[in-house]
Amino acid sequence: MYHLTALVTLLAIAFYFFSAINVSRSRTKTGVKVPAMSGHPDFERAFRIQMNTLEWMPIFLPALWLFAIYISDAIAAGIGAVWIIGRILYFVGYSQAAAKRGTGFAIQFLAAFALWAGALGAVVLRLVK
């Protein structure tokens, strides 16, 4: 069973949903009307946070699940939690200024890469055997 990985998946989706709501709030606060995608720096940063999170989901989620299946549910969930923490730090930093997004981005990148590399290694090892 993959209960921990399932929980992390649901938390990642909840974070993405939160980022989408944040875009809507930012649109209202800054007066950027639909369908405009630019016009106020605060809105543009909120939108980029959401889009960057969306861009990483198809990298993160399959790697998370393959790592859990081939290596360990608990370890996958732990690394997945680190990914979410990285995304939160990215959100907080980028909300303040674009230059402050680096630490959160680096953390989530390293977590996603660890999941992907671990899953790839485990799959290749099984294929070689």
Summary of the structure (lengths in Angstrom):
residues: 129
radius of gyration: 16.5
end to end distance: 24.5
largest distance: 59.3
contacts: 409
relative contact order: 0.15
helix: 87%
strand: 0%
